Structures are given as C-alpha cells and as structure tokens.
Amino acid sequence: MALDRIEILLEKYFEAETSIAEEKELKDYFNSSNVAPLLEQYKPLFAYAVQAKQEQFSFAPFGFQSQVQATIPLNTIKHKSAVWFSVAASVVILLGIGLFTYNHYNQQKSKDYGTYSDPEIAFRETQKALAMISESVNKGIGSMNYLNEFEQTKNRIFKK
C-alpha cells in the first residue's frame, strides 16, 4: 500500500501538484534505506536537497595545500540582506527616473519655439502657416468629392 501511495505522489510531483507535506513525505521515503528497487532511479532526485545542505567549500590560500585550509559553509543570502538589496535597487531606479524627468523637463523649457518680438512679422508668419493649413484642408475636401460621386453611383446601382 505504501508503494502505491509513493507512486501516486511521484505522479503528482512530476505534474507539480504536490503539497509541501507530500514533498516532505517523498523526500523522507527516498532518503530512507527501504526504497523499492523499482523506484531506485528517483533516489538521487530527492537525496540532492540533503546533500546540498551539507556541502562546504574549502580552499588553500595562495596554493599552499599543506598549510592553512579554511572551510566556508555555503549559505544562501539572508532574508534581511535580500530586503535591503531590493530597497536599494528601488531607490536607484526612482532616482534614475527622477533625474531623467528633471533633465527632460529642463531641455524642453530651454527650447526657443520661434517667438517674434515684432507683431507685424508675427502676423505675416501666422498668415503663412494658416495658408499652408488651408491648402491641406482644401486637398482633403477635394478628395471628399470623389467619395460623394462614389456614394451616388452606388445608390443608383443598388437603387436606394
């Protein structure tokens, strides 16, 4: 019966549907000495976590193997330092956005948009700009005449 349960849990594990308690049960089973020969192939998969906790890194400084050796346990980053790293990264990003916005605003503010001190020159330039706009609008209205002809022809054909 236990073998059937382990097989069901393995299927759930490979479908990513197991709970933490079920994964712990699988880990305990595969780290025990009574693993079924049929399931022996999955043993390294679950034994890795126990082995990884016991790993240590050792080195000999400056290549002196016979002298001093230091053993450094491999630990993950502490939760507090990870929080501080994320806070520092957020501050850097906000400062970057703030500086970009400040510089962009100052560049736009300093641009000269072609202001005229003489009202007569300003009036002539405004007339030129409005004449250009008027030409473009007239071209668009001319194109609308073709659409009106198309609409009338369509209505004649379909007798509306």
ABEGO torsion letter per residue (X at the ends): XAAAAAAAAAAAAAAGABBAAAAAAAAAAAABABBBAAAAAAAAAAAAAAAAAABBBBBBBGGBAABBBBBBBBBBBBAAAAAAAAAAAAAAAAAAAAAAAAAAAAAAAABBAGBBABAAAAAAAAAAAAAAAAAAAAAAAAAAAAAAAAAAAAAAAAGX
